[in-house]
Amino acid sequence: MESRNDTRKENIQKLLLRLELWFAPMLIIVPIGVSFFFVWDWLVRGFSTGSSAYDGELILGLLLLFGNLFFDVLFLRSLGKQKEKKGVTLM
């Protein structure tokens, strides 16, 4: 009975890890895209016209970009270690 519960828990953990692997690109690409949008908006509307009213977009974009890159590296590293441990395939 206990081995049945163990295999069930292992299957659930593999499914959760597979779900994380499928959502990882979205969790990485969307915040980077939003941060590039903020930096582009600052470049087009603020820097090119010489207006300092759009400096908030630059700060917000850079904060999102650097924060996201920092945590994405840690997330991908831990995800890779989990994948190696569990031996999960995507299909």
N, C-alpha and C positions, 0 to 999 in steps of 0.2 A: 504494500500500500504506500509505503513511504517513497519507494523508487518511482512510483507513478506520479506522486506529487512533485518529486524532484524533476522528472522529465517535463511535466507540465510547466513548472516554473522556468526551466531552461528554454522551452519553446516560447513562452511569453517574453522572456528577456531578449531572445533572438528577434522576435517580431518588433519589439520596441526599438531595438537597435536598428533594424531595417527601416523603420519609420523615420528615425533620426537621420539616417543616411539619405533618404529621399527628400526630407525637408531641409537638409543642410544647404543646398544651393540657394534656396529661397531666403533662408536666414542670413546668408552672406551677401547675395547680389542686391536685394531690395534696399538695405540700409546704405550700401555703397552707392547705389544709383541715386538715392535721395540726397546723399551728401554731395555727389557730383552736380546734381541739379541746383543745390543751394550755391555752390561755388560758381557754377556757370551763370546763375542769375546775378550774383554779385559782379562777375566779370562783365556781363553785357550791360546791366543797368547801373552799376555803381562805378566800376573802374573806368569803363569807356567814356562815361559822361562826366566823371570827376566828382560824383556825388558821394558824400560820406553817409548818406542815409541808409545805404545798403550794406554797411559794414557788419551788421548783425547776421546777415546771410552768410558772409564769409566765416565768421566765428562759429556759427552753428554748423556749417558744412564741414569745416576742419575738425571740429569737436566730434561730430558724428563719424567722420572718416577715420581719424586716429583711434578713437575709442573702439570702433567696430573692428579695425584691423588688429588691434591689440587682443581683443577678446576672441576674434575669429581664429587667430593663430593658436591660442590655448584650446579652443573648442575643437579645432581640427586635429590637433595633437592628441587630445584625449579620445576623440572619436576613432582615430587610427589605432590607438592602443587597445581600445575596447574591441574593435573589429578583429585585430590580430588574436586577442584572447578568446573570443567567442567563435571565430571562424565563420562569420556570416557572409553569405553571398547575396547579391542584390536580387537575383531572380529566383 
